[in-house]
Amino acid sequence: MRRYRNGTAGLAAQLAAYACLLAGLLERNQASHDSRWLAWSQELTETQMALFCFEEDFFFYHSVEDPTLTVRM
């Protein structure tokens, strides 16, 4: 998700948002040697693959599927 406030999620996150969070989690894991950051990054990677990966050609979309949009990039 791109925004979370008062228990409500707003706009859907973009692929870049997941990538930046994953990079931060991996950096934190390396700095602290705390495996919970690595575990979270693995879970997040699975979510990222499910949301953005077009498995047929191993292609990644930048955004999640949205029925209100006519074109998905």
Residue, then its C-alpha position, 0 to 999 in steps of 0.5 A: m500500500r502506498r498510504y496507511r492512516n487511521g486504519t485505512a489503506g489508500l492508494a495501491a503501492q507501486l513496484a518501486a515502493y516495494a523495491c525501496l522497502l525491500a532494500g531497506l529491510l536487507e540493509r537493516n538485516q545486514a547492520s543488525h544481524d537480526s533475521r526478522w528483517l530477512a524474514w519480512s523481506q522474504e514475505l514482502t518479495e512473495t507479495q511483490m511477485a504475486l502483485f506485479c510479476f507477469e509470470e508468462d514472460f517474467f515481466f514486472y508491471h509498475s503498478v497493481e491491477d486496477p479495474t478503473l484504469t484502461v492501461r496498465m504500465 
